[in-house]
Amino acid sequence: MEIYELTVHELLEKLDKKEITKEEILASYQNRINEKEKDVQAFVTITEQEAKEEIKQKANNPSKLAGIPIGIKDNICTKGVKTTCASKMLENFVAPYDATVMEKINEAGMVSFGKLNMDEFAMGGSTEHSYFKKTKNPWNLNKVPGGSSGGSAAAVAAGMVPWALGSDTGGSIRQPASFCGIVGLKPTYGLVSRFGLVAFASSLDQIGTLTKDVKDSALLLNVIAGHDEKDSTSADREKEDYTKALKNDVKGLKIGVPKEYFGDGINTEVKEAIEKVIEKYRQLGATVEECSLDVADYALATYYIIACAEASSNLGRFDGIRYGYRTKNYENLKDIYRNSRSEGFGAEVKRRIILGTYVLSSGYYDAYYKKAQQVRTLVKNEYAKNFAKYDVILTPTASNVAFDIGSKINDPLEMYLADLCTVPVNIAGLPGISVPCGLNSEGMPIGFQLIGKPFAESTILNAAYTYEQNTDFRKNKPEFKN
């Protein structure tokens, strides 16, 4: 097995036994990037030379993770490196400071290989809305990798980085993880600091992990989780070691399966794969029952009203004056505002800004935004009611598998429907994890989602780990077919 095919915990074992060196790890991944990046197009910025210098500087770092490569989604500020959000608006923006998660990554001695492609300002579900390039799915280069963390998911699946950071506003870690056949974890809102994450929708955004397996997910969460005084929404909780939760045992675990996520909108092969997951959990000793999330039908509309409203507010700062792109075509201040934003933002970002501005406008605020926030409370209450009975909730991660590049780009409503299973988790601020559970008839990955109570990452990680250890789906590898 090649070095780039190993999980991080396998790399650590081999380093400990002195079977490989950190320099060999670095070389293996750099060679893999040189081989596959031209096909996959996962990176916006590659920091190959910087990585070589970093590994020398961190040679004496006592952390067990020192020298382990990582990829970073391009909306996470990285000092001295371009942070573009895959937008013309920030095409040449070099972050003057590190996000808190980057400070933690650096303290652990990890080596960043660069910034990974995404949908512009994290708005999209396919990574087709990047200003720079369209990332391809390593399983089939004609398919999308999902989004908005598509570059992160594709890079991990292709073996170009052993793991990566992404951000999840409505499924942007879990859906691409499902499409690319890897593990994607969206932590509880507030568990991981958002300081230095370029905001899309502040009450929904959460930094999380994309990894080859569940144990790596727990390892990386150990690094990035924790209270941060620079983030007012950061939860002040005692640190946990999430790797200790991985028991490979779900006897007595109570799992609820909402009937609303098995309707006409879910692909038949996805349903069949999830039914096999349910049966596997029963065989492993868990109790699995059908339940109901009565507000599921309203969650998608609620999400897009809240997310677009917050996006409209957050992106108001990009005006051609303070920083970012400035038009060369202007005669007065109004021209600078109008032309800089018209030229600097892509179509999907403009669409969401317009929608968000509309729902916040006088006369419509109460009818849309206020009502959406009221429904948000109902969604939270509905989950709380189910969690009084169940330890975890199980659903498909996505209603379908990865679709063809270009097939939905002109139909935004159909693209939005791909978030049906993931957005309620962000609305309620809950943790969710996507785990591979099979391939469809075309050989494309299928994932299932486990949702936990607030700050119950240990519970969903163990449930995911137990399933993973008793199946072989994590061993499936991309084919890079055209």
Kinemage of the C-alpha trace (Angstrom):
@kinemage 1
@onewidth
@group {chain A} dominant
@subgroup {mainchain}
@vectorlist {calphas} color= white
{ca met a 1} P 0.000 0.000 0.000
{ca glu a 2} L 1.288 3.480 -0.925
{ca ile a 3} L 1.902 6.027 1.839
{ca tyr a 4} L -0.800 8.360 0.470
{ca glu a 5} L -3.389 5.579 0.832
{ca leu a 6} L -2.904 5.313 4.601
{ca thr a 7} L -5.129 6.951 7.178
{ca val a 8} L -3.509 9.398 9.588
{ca his a 9} L -3.624 6.938 12.490
{ca glu a 10} L -1.877 4.379 10.263
{ca leu a 11} L 0.760 6.983 9.358
{ca leu a 12} L 1.304 7.664 13.055
{ca glu a 13} L 1.744 3.952 13.786
{ca lys a 14} L 4.357 3.625 11.045
{ca leu a 15} L 6.165 6.747 12.218
{ca asp a 16} L 6.200 5.373 15.743
{ca lys a 17} L 7.715 2.103 14.500
{ca lys a 18} L 10.186 4.085 12.351
{ca glu a 19} L 8.931 2.305 9.220
{ca ile a 20} L 8.555 5.655 7.411
{ca thr a 21} L 9.800 9.223 7.891
{ca lys a 22} L 7.987 12.557 7.844
{ca glu a 23} L 9.960 13.485 4.737
{ca glu a 24} L 8.688 10.351 2.968
{ca ile a 25} L 5.111 11.245 3.913
{ca leu a 26} L 5.573 14.764 2.555
{ca ala a 27} L 7.102 13.464 -0.693
{ca ser a 28} L 4.360 10.872 -1.195
{ca tyr a 29} L 1.563 13.432 -0.965
{ca gln a 30} L 3.385 15.994 -3.071
{ca asn a 31} L 3.939 13.403 -5.786
{ca arg a 32} L 0.267 12.474 -5.583
{ca ile a 33} L -0.750 16.135 -6.003
{ca asn a 34} L 1.559 16.451 -9.016
{ca glu a 35} L -0.015 13.311 -10.486
{ca lys a 36} L -3.723 13.925 -9.818
{ca glu a 37} L -4.342 17.664 -9.405
{ca lys a 38} L -4.509 18.211 -13.165
{ca asp a 39} L -7.491 15.822 -13.285
{ca val a 40} L -9.260 16.605 -10.013
{ca gln a 41} L -8.636 20.387 -9.760
{ca ala a 42} L -9.047 20.414 -5.969
{ca phe a 43} L -6.629 23.210 -5.038
{ca val a 44} L -6.912 26.983 -5.474
{ca thr a 45} L -3.439 27.557 -4.002
{ca ile a 46} L -0.729 24.897 -3.535
{ca thr a 47} L 1.941 25.731 -0.946
{ca glu a 48} L 4.445 23.005 -1.834
{ca gln a 49} L 7.597 25.016 -1.149
{ca glu a 50} L 6.180 26.443 2.071
{ca ala a 51} L 5.354 22.893 3.229
{ca lys a 52} L 8.980 21.829 2.797
{ca glu a 53} L 10.112 24.768 4.913
{ca glu a 54} L 7.415 24.124 7.498
{ca ile a 55} L 8.446 20.536 8.052
{ca lys a 56} L 12.001 21.681 8.796
{ca gln a 57} L 10.779 24.324 11.238
{ca lys a 58} L 8.502 21.855 13.010
{ca ala a 59} L 11.079 19.048 13.187
{ca asn a 60} L 11.387 19.348 16.970
{ca asn a 61} L 7.675 19.773 17.690
{ca pro a 62} L 6.814 17.078 20.286
{ca ser a 63} L 3.232 16.662 19.000
{ca lys a 64} L 2.527 13.226 17.528
{ca leu a 65} L 0.869 15.004 14.576
{ca ala a 66} L 3.941 17.076 13.726
{ca gly a 67} L 4.723 16.790 10.020
{ca ile a 68} L 1.312 15.365 9.039
{ca pro a 69} L -0.057 17.162 5.931
{ca ile a 70} L -3.505 18.776 5.840
{ca gly a 71} L -5.617 20.664 3.305
{ca ile a 72} L -7.573 23.801 4.210
{ca lys a 73} L -10.810 25.033 2.639
{ca asp a 74} L -10.214 28.431 1.072
{ca asn a 75} L -12.586 30.336 3.354
{ca ile a 76} L -10.428 29.721 6.447
{ca cys a 77} L -7.913 32.531 6.998
{ca thr a 78} L -4.305 31.368 6.749
{ca lys a 79} L -1.661 33.978 7.551
{ca gly a 80} L 0.495 34.939 4.583
{ca val a 81} L -1.474 32.751 2.150
{ca lys a 82} L -4.256 33.739 -0.237
{ca thr a 83} L -7.740 33.230 1.208
{ca thr a 84} L -10.011 33.753 -1.783
{ca cys a 85} L -13.330 32.056 -0.911
{ca ala a 86} L -13.088 30.961 -4.577
{ca ser a 87} L -14.301 34.446 -5.561
{ca lys a 88} L -13.050 37.175 -7.848
{ca met a 89} L -13.952 39.509 -4.975
{ca leu a 90} L -11.051 38.118 -2.892
{ca glu a 91} L -8.861 36.865 -5.740
{ca asn a 92} L -5.718 38.551 -4.377
{ca phe a 93} L -6.550 38.748 -0.667
{ca val a 94} L -3.721 37.475 1.546
{ca ala a 95} L -4.918 36.838 5.098
{ca pro a 96} L -2.995 38.947 7.670
{ca tyr a 97} L -3.793 36.519 10.503
{ca asp a 98} L -4.569 32.863 11.197
{ca ala a 99} L -8.030 31.564 11.998
{ca thr a 100} L -8.171 29.954 15.447
{ca val a 101} L -8.336 26.494 13.877
{ca met a 102} L -5.149 27.303 11.941
{ca glu a 103} L -3.432 28.324 15.167
{ca lys a 104} L -4.393 24.924 16.587
{ca ile a 105} L -3.231 23.141 13.438
{ca asn a 106} L 0.126 24.950 13.648
{ca glu a 107} L 0.500 24.210 17.362
{ca ala a 108} L 0.014 20.526 16.563
{ca gly a 109} L 2.840 20.790 14.025
{ca met a 110} L 0.764 19.873 10.995
{ca val a 111} L 1.855 21.045 7.548
{ca ser a 112} L -0.651 22.801 5.271
{ca phe a 113} L -0.430 21.788 1.614
{ca gly a 114} L -2.559 24.696 0.475
{ca lys a 115} L -6.070 26.057 0.067
{ca leu a 116} L -8.830 23.917 -1.389
{ca asn a 117} L -11.472 24.875 -3.925
{ca met a 118} L -15.088 25.529 -2.970
{ca asp a 119} L -18.310 27.101 -4.159
{ca glu a 120} L -17.881 30.879 -4.043
{ca phe a 121} L -18.334 32.114 -0.461
{ca ala a 122} L -19.530 28.564 0.350
{ca met a 123} L -22.759 29.097 -1.604
{ca gly a 124} L -23.509 25.982 -3.614
{ca gly a 125} L -23.708 22.213 -3.510
{ca ser a 126} L -21.417 21.138 -6.347
{ca thr a 127} L -18.215 23.292 -6.367
{ca glu a 128} L -19.273 24.475 -9.818
{ca his a 129} L -19.717 28.018 -8.464
{ca ser a 130} L -16.000 28.635 -7.975
{ca tyr a 131} L -14.520 31.615 -9.838
{ca phe a 132} L -11.311 29.679 -10.534
{ca lys a 133} L -12.153 26.115 -11.600
{ca lys a 134} L -14.629 23.249 -11.373
{ca thr a 135} L -13.417 20.481 -9.081
{ca lys a 136} L -14.059 16.927 -10.326
{ca asn a 137} L -15.145 13.876 -8.343
{ca pro a 138} L -12.259 11.338 -8.174
{ca trp a 139} L -14.710 8.451 -8.540
{ca asn a 140} L -15.817 9.785 -11.925
{ca leu a 141} L -14.269 12.927 -13.370
{ca asn a 142} L -17.520 13.777 -15.150
{ca lys a 143} L -19.340 14.066 -11.811
{ca val a 144} L -19.398 16.857 -9.220
{ca pro a 145} L -17.669 16.273 -5.853
{ca gly a 146} L -20.513 18.010 -3.982
{ca gly a 147} L -20.184 21.309 -2.222
{ca ser a 148} L -19.402 23.717 -0.945
{ca ser a 149} L -16.388 21.845 0.525
{ca gly a 150} L -15.928 19.913 -2.716
{ca gly a 151} L -12.213 20.656 -3.013
{ca ser a 152} L -11.611 19.346 0.505
{ca ala a 153} L -13.612 16.156 -0.088
{ca ala a 154} L -12.074 15.482 -3.502
{ca ala a 155} L -8.520 16.048 -2.250
{ca val a 156} L -8.989 13.534 0.595
{ca ala a 157} L -10.726 10.972 -1.641
{ca ala a 158} L -7.988 11.300 -4.278
{ca gly a 159} L -5.217 10.800 -1.710
{ca met a 160} L -3.750 14.276 -2.243
{ca val a 161} L -4.069 15.057 1.487
{ca pro a 162} L -4.737 12.592 4.314
{ca trp a 163} L -7.406 14.853 5.797
{ca ala a 164} L -8.811 18.360 5.418
{ca leu a 165} L -10.833 21.104 7.058
{ca gly a 166} L -14.100 22.280 5.568
{ca ser a 167} L -17.058 24.393 6.632
{ca asp a 168} L -20.695 23.323 6.860
{ca thr a 169} L -23.579 25.816 6.663
{ca gly a 170} L -26.299 23.488 5.399
{ca gly a 171} L -24.487 20.252 4.609
{ca ser a 172} L -21.325 21.545 2.940
{ca ile a 173} L -19.095 18.962 4.667
{ca arg a 174} L -21.463 16.003 4.868
{ca gln a 175} L -22.862 16.099 1.319
{ca pro a 176} L -19.455 16.204 -0.463
{ca ala a 177} L -18.192 13.528 1.950
{ca ser a 178} L -21.100 11.343 0.830
{ca phe a 179} L -20.491 12.101 -2.859
{ca cys a 180} L -16.764 11.322 -2.555
{ca gly a 181} L -16.986 8.230 -0.347
{ca ile a 182} L -15.260 9.618 2.769
{ca val a 183} L -16.220 10.620 6.330
{ca gly a 184} L -17.466 14.175 6.973
{ca leu a 185} L -18.162 15.559 10.456
{ca lys a 186} L -20.111 18.732 11.203
{ca pro a 187} L -19.659 19.449 14.935
{ca thr a 188} L -22.207 21.046 17.261
{ca tyr a 189} L -22.511 24.785 16.690
{ca gly a 190} L -20.019 26.448 19.030
{ca leu a 191} L -17.745 23.450 19.603
{ca val a 192} L -15.165 24.678 17.069
{ca ser a 193} L -14.244 28.361 16.857
{ca arg a 194} L -15.459 30.278 13.807
{ca phe a 195} L -12.905 33.077 14.316
{ca gly a 196} L -11.133 33.496 10.981
{ca leu a 197} L -13.806 31.664 8.982
{ca val a 198} L -15.109 34.036 6.308
{ca ala a 199} L -18.788 34.305 7.187
{ca phe a 200} L -21.607 33.093 4.958
{ca ala a 201} L -24.454 32.660 7.480
{ca ser a 202} L -23.077 33.241 10.962
{ca ser a 203} L -25.737 31.367 12.941
{ca leu a 204} L -25.349 28.274 10.745
{ca asp a 205} L -21.637 28.103 9.760
{ca gln a 206} L -19.435 25.520 11.455
{ca ile a 207} L -15.891 24.336 10.697
{ca gly a 208} L -15.516 20.548 10.584
{ca thr a 209} L -13.469 17.639 9.277
{ca leu a 210} L -13.175 15.521 6.128
{ca thr a 211} L -11.227 12.305 6.667
{ca lys a 212} L -10.646 8.816 5.297
{ca asp a 213} L -12.200 7.111 8.307
{ca val a 214} L -13.953 7.801 11.604
{ca lys a 215} L -10.889 7.439 13.843
{ca asp a 216} L -9.139 10.186 11.881
{ca ser a 217} L -12.247 12.336 12.322
{ca ala a 218} L -12.002 11.935 16.100
{ca leu a 219} L -8.258 12.690 15.998
{ca leu a 220} L -8.707 15.910 14.046
{ca leu a 221} L -11.683 17.024 16.141
{ca asn a 222} L -9.442 16.668 19.215
{ca val a 223} L -7.144 19.280 17.670
{ca ile a 224} L -9.660 21.892 16.526
{ca ala a 225} L -12.374 21.715 19.225
{ca gly a 226} L -12.313 24.040 22.216
{ca his a 227} L -13.422 27.356 23.656
{ca asp a 228} L -12.179 30.559 22.017
{ca glu a 229} L -12.585 34.003 23.571
{ca lys a 230} L -12.361 35.545 20.093
{ca asp a 231} L -15.627 33.851 19.082
{ca ser a 232} L -18.638 35.049 21.095
{ca thr a 233} L -20.623 31.939 20.080
{ca ser a 234} L -17.884 29.536 21.220
{ca ala a 235} L -19.025 27.035 23.861
{ca asp a 236} L -17.030 27.009 27.085
{ca arg a 237} L -16.806 23.271 27.688
{ca glu a 238} L -14.269 20.882 29.130
{ca lys a 239} L -12.028 19.331 26.476
{ca glu a 240} L -12.768 15.742 25.465
{ca asp a 241} L -10.642 13.044 23.872
{ca tyr a 242} L -12.988 11.814 21.169
{ca thr a 243} L -10.786 8.847 20.271
{ca lys a 244} L -11.671 7.316 23.655
{ca ala a 245} L -15.318 7.158 22.571
{ca leu a 246} L -14.550 4.668 19.780
{ca lys a 247} L -15.639 1.405 21.454
{ca asn a 248} L -16.845 -0.666 18.469
{ca asp a 249} L -20.027 -1.430 20.393
{ca val a 250} L -23.583 -0.146 19.894
{ca lys a 251} L -25.461 -2.623 22.060
{ca gly a 252} L -28.341 -0.771 23.703
{ca leu a 253} L -28.024 2.273 21.412
{ca lys a 254} L -31.450 3.649 20.423
{ca ile a 255} L -31.653 4.890 16.839
{ca gly a 256} L -34.583 6.830 15.369
{ca val a 257} L -35.189 6.794 11.604
{ca pro a 258} L -37.485 9.659 10.467
{ca lys a 259} L -40.037 8.431 7.921
{ca glu a 260} L -40.019 11.854 6.216
{ca tyr a 261} L -36.557 11.143 4.732
{ca phe a 262} L -37.682 8.085 2.800
{ca gly a 263} L -40.279 9.690 0.526
{ca asp a 264} L -40.402 10.202 -3.224
{ca gly a 265} L -37.466 12.638 -3.262
{ca ile a 266} L -34.937 9.980 -2.195
{ca asn a 267} L -33.231 7.877 -4.881
{ca thr a 268} L -34.216 4.165 -4.816
{ca glu a 269} L -30.616 2.908 -4.576
{ca val a 270} L -29.915 5.326 -1.724
{ca lys a 271} L -33.003 4.008 0.137
{ca glu a 272} L -31.859 0.426 -0.363
{ca ala a 273} L -28.386 1.233 0.966
{ca ile a 274} L -29.830 2.947 4.066
{ca glu a 275} L -32.135 -0.014 4.722
{ca lys a 276} L -29.044 -2.250 4.783
{ca val a 277} L -27.409 0.160 7.259
{ca ile a 278} L -30.463 -0.136 9.507
{ca glu a 279} L -30.304 -3.925 9.338
{ca lys a 280} L -26.581 -3.893 10.166
{ca tyr a 281} L -27.191 -1.781 13.266
{ca arg a 282} L -29.887 -4.214 14.400
{ca gln a 283} L -27.458 -7.104 13.930
{ca leu a 284} L -24.904 -5.201 16.028
{ca gly a 285} L -27.351 -4.892 18.930
{ca ala a 286} L -28.826 -1.416 18.461
{ca thr a 287} L -32.554 -0.714 18.683
{ca val a 288} L -33.798 0.937 15.484
{ca glu a 289} L -37.301 2.399 15.229
{ca glu a 290} L -39.206 4.580 12.797
{ca cys a 291} L -39.878 8.074 14.116
{ca ser a 292} L -41.173 11.383 12.772
{ca leu a 293} L -39.763 14.867 12.293
{ca asp a 294} L -42.990 16.732 11.599
{ca val a 295} L -41.289 19.964 10.526
{ca ala a 296} L -38.957 18.328 7.986
{ca asp a 297} L -41.047 19.675 5.089
{ca tyr a 298} L -40.447 23.266 6.237
{ca ala a 299} L -36.743 23.009 7.093
{ca leu a 300} L -35.393 23.657 3.586
{ca ala a 301} L -37.398 26.857 3.068
{ca thr a 302} L -36.523 28.001 6.588
{ca tyr a 303} L -32.830 27.405 5.947
{ca tyr a 304} L -32.694 29.350 2.693
{ca ile a 305} L -34.508 32.354 4.169
{ca ile a 306} L -32.185 32.525 7.204
{ca ala a 307} L -28.999 31.710 5.282
{ca cys a 308} L -29.646 34.222 2.506
{ca ala a 309} L -30.634 36.938 4.984
{ca glu a 310} L -27.397 36.474 6.917
{ca ala a 311} L -25.386 36.258 3.686
{ca ser a 312} L -26.863 39.567 2.525
{ca ser a 313} L -25.733 41.166 5.779
{ca asn a 314} L -22.299 39.523 5.943
{ca leu a 315} L -21.365 40.240 2.338
{ca gly a 316} L -22.294 43.905 2.622
{ca arg a 317} L -18.674 44.582 3.673
{ca phe a 318} L -17.406 43.759 0.176
{ca asp a 319} L -18.067 47.152 -1.374
{ca gly a 320} L -14.937 47.982 -3.357
{ca ile a 321} L -13.701 50.380 -0.687
{ca arg a 322} L -12.268 48.585 2.317
{ca tyr a 323} L -10.631 45.518 0.752
{ca gly a 324} L -11.229 43.013 -2.009
{ca tyr a 325} L -11.955 43.649 -5.672
{ca arg a 326} L -12.522 47.219 -6.866
{ca thr a 327} L -13.875 48.017 -10.310
{ca lys a 328} L -11.833 50.153 -12.675
{ca asn a 329} L -15.024 51.417 -14.262
{ca tyr a 330} L -16.446 54.224 -12.111
{ca glu a 331} L -17.148 57.949 -12.046
{ca asn a 332} L -18.542 58.276 -8.510
{ca leu a 333} L -19.005 56.399 -5.236
{ca lys a 334} L -22.241 54.721 -6.322
{ca asp a 335} L -20.466 53.366 -9.401
{ca ile a 336} L -17.738 51.863 -7.189
{ca tyr a 337} L -20.291 50.079 -5.012
{ca arg a 338} L -22.470 48.876 -7.862
{ca asn a 339} L -19.767 47.853 -10.332
{ca ser a 340} L -17.398 46.292 -7.792
{ca arg a 341} L -20.139 44.029 -6.462
{ca ser a 342} L -21.587 43.296 -9.911
{ca glu a 343} L -18.183 42.331 -11.305
{ca gly a 344} L -16.750 40.735 -8.151
{ca phe a 345} L -19.553 38.331 -7.209
{ca gly a 346} L -20.724 35.325 -9.213
{ca ala a 347} L -24.314 34.506 -10.176
{ca glu a 348} L -25.142 32.259 -7.205
{ca val a 349} L -23.811 34.738 -4.645
{ca lys a 350} L -25.804 37.557 -6.270
{ca arg a 351} L -28.926 35.394 -6.258
{ca arg a 352} L -28.639 34.756 -2.518
{ca ile a 353} L -27.810 38.372 -1.677
{ca ile a 354} L -30.883 39.549 -3.579
{ca leu a 355} L -33.114 36.977 -1.883
{ca gly a 356} L -31.656 37.816 1.539
{ca thr a 357} L -32.071 41.548 1.050
{ca tyr a 358} L -35.685 40.985 0.005
{ca val a 359} L -36.649 38.932 3.083
{ca leu a 360} L -35.028 41.541 5.366
{ca ser a 361} L -36.682 44.506 3.689
{ca ser a 362} L -39.408 46.642 5.234
{ca gly a 363} L -42.794 44.999 4.850
{ca tyr a 364} L -41.359 41.501 4.320
{ca tyr a 365} L -39.213 41.019 7.422
{ca asp a 366} L -42.111 39.757 9.569
{ca ala a 367} L -43.620 37.661 6.803
{ca tyr a 368} L -40.405 35.806 5.955
{ca tyr a 369} L -37.366 36.255 8.210
{ca lys a 370} L -39.232 36.462 11.512
{ca lys a 371} L -41.426 33.517 10.577
{ca ala a 372} L -38.384 31.481 9.525
{ca gln a 373} L -36.808 32.085 12.933
{ca gln a 374} L -40.026 30.911 14.582
{ca val a 375} L -39.988 27.731 12.489
{ca arg a 376} L -36.326 27.310 13.471
{ca thr a 377} L -37.471 27.046 17.083
{ca leu a 378} L -40.010 24.397 16.054
{ca val a 379} L -37.260 22.415 14.303
{ca lys a 380} L -35.106 22.517 17.464
{ca asn a 381} L -38.075 21.443 19.587
{ca glu a 382} L -38.898 18.588 17.225
{ca tyr a 383} L -35.355 17.229 17.485
{ca ala a 384} L -35.431 17.630 21.284
{ca lys a 385} L -38.662 15.620 21.404
{ca asn a 386} L -37.062 12.790 19.433
{ca phe a 387} L -33.852 12.887 21.450
{ca ala a 388} L -35.888 12.316 24.592
{ca lys a 389} L -36.433 8.826 23.172
{ca tyr a 390} L -33.437 8.158 20.910
{ca asp a 391} L -29.648 8.498 21.248
{ca val a 392} L -29.071 9.210 17.547
{ca ile a 393} L -31.140 9.863 14.441
{ca leu a 394} L -30.250 8.146 11.158
{ca thr a 395} L -31.033 9.517 7.682
{ca pro a 396} L -29.538 9.475 4.188
{ca thr a 397} L -26.837 12.139 3.851
{ca ala a 398} L -28.052 13.177 0.419
{ca ser a 399} L -31.140 12.325 -1.580
{ca asn a 400} L -28.985 11.106 -4.472
{ca val a 401} L -25.423 10.306 -5.466
{ca ala a 402} L -23.037 12.700 -7.255
{ca phe a 403} L -24.594 14.098 -10.431
{ca asp a 404} L -23.039 15.068 -13.772
{ca ile a 405} L -21.111 18.321 -13.982
{ca gly a 406} L -23.378 20.944 -15.576
{ca ser a 407} L -26.593 18.961 -15.135
{ca lys a 408} L -28.078 21.201 -12.405
{ca ile a 409} L -26.125 24.425 -12.737
{ca asn a 410} L -29.022 26.188 -14.469
{ca asp a 411} L -31.673 24.917 -12.051
{ca pro a 412} L -30.883 26.378 -8.613
{ca leu a 413} L -34.071 25.030 -7.024
{ca glu a 414} L -33.141 21.460 -7.946
{ca met a 415} L -29.635 22.086 -6.574
{ca tyr a 416} L -31.115 23.385 -3.308
{ca leu a 417} L -33.216 20.215 -2.927
{ca ala a 418} L -29.961 18.236 -2.629
{ca asp a 419} L -29.646 19.749 0.886
{ca leu a 420} L -32.939 18.256 2.054
{ca cys a 421} L -31.400 15.817 4.548
{ca thr a 422} L -28.632 18.028 5.921
{ca val a 423} L -29.996 21.557 6.504
{ca pro a 424} L -32.183 20.720 9.553
{ca val a 425} L -29.016 19.784 11.470
{ca asn a 426} L -27.572 23.283 10.979
{ca ile a 427} L -30.878 24.956 11.798
{ca ala a 428} L -30.895 23.135 15.149
{ca gly a 429} L -27.119 23.514 15.724
{ca leu a 430} L -26.640 19.747 16.145
{ca pro a 431} L -23.673 17.480 15.321
{ca gly a 432} L -23.898 15.281 12.235
{ca ile a 433} L -21.566 12.807 10.539
{ca ser a 434} L -21.671 11.222 7.078
{ca val a 435} L -20.242 7.722 6.646
{ca pro a 436} L -19.845 5.673 3.416
{ca cys a 437} L -22.311 2.788 3.161
{ca gly a 438} L -22.064 1.499 -0.406
{ca leu a 439} L -21.874 2.180 -4.120
{ca asn a 440} L -24.739 2.558 -6.578
{ca ser a 441} L -25.047 0.686 -9.882
{ca glu a 442} L -22.725 3.221 -11.560
{ca gly a 443} L -20.072 2.743 -8.887
{ca met a 444} L -20.688 6.091 -7.168
{ca pro a 445} L -20.519 6.360 -3.354
{ca ile a 446} L -23.561 6.524 -1.061
{ca gly a 447} L -23.394 7.902 2.481
{ca phe a 448} L -25.643 7.826 5.518
{ca gln a 449} L -25.934 10.452 8.241
{ca leu a 450} L -26.004 10.129 12.013
{ca ile a 451} L -27.333 13.113 13.995
{ca gly a 452} L -26.691 13.538 17.714
{ca lys a 453} L -27.806 15.622 20.652
{ca pro a 454} L -25.937 18.910 21.228
{ca phe a 455} L -22.284 18.161 22.057
{ca ala a 456} L -22.865 14.403 21.728
{ca glu a 457} L -20.023 14.008 19.212
{ca ser a 458} L -18.745 11.009 21.189
{ca thr a 459} L -22.045 9.183 20.658
{ca ile a 460} L -22.255 9.668 16.904
{ca leu a 461} L -18.541 9.017 16.418
{ca asn a 462} L -18.797 5.678 18.211
{ca ala a 463} L -21.967 4.729 16.300
{ca ala a 464} L -20.235 5.618 13.021
{ca tyr a 465} L -17.017 3.832 14.025
{ca thr a 466} L -18.844 0.661 15.004
{ca tyr a 467} L -20.635 0.511 11.660
{ca glu a 468} L -17.395 1.238 9.818
{ca gln a 469} L -15.457 -1.491 11.651
{ca asn a 470} L -18.104 -4.078 10.810
{ca thr a 471} L -18.308 -3.269 7.086
{ca asp a 472} L -15.793 -2.867 4.261
{ca phe a 473} L -17.093 0.254 2.499
{ca arg a 474} L -14.184 2.413 3.722
{ca lys a 475} L -11.884 0.222 1.625
{ca asn a 476} L -13.537 1.265 -1.656
{ca lys a 477} L -11.197 3.427 -3.738
{ca pro a 478} L -11.887 6.004 -6.492
{ca glu a 479} L -11.320 4.957 -10.078
{ca phe a 480} L -10.729 8.390 -11.715
{ca lys a 481} L -12.765 7.254 -14.720
{ca asn a 482} L -14.024 9.629 -17.394
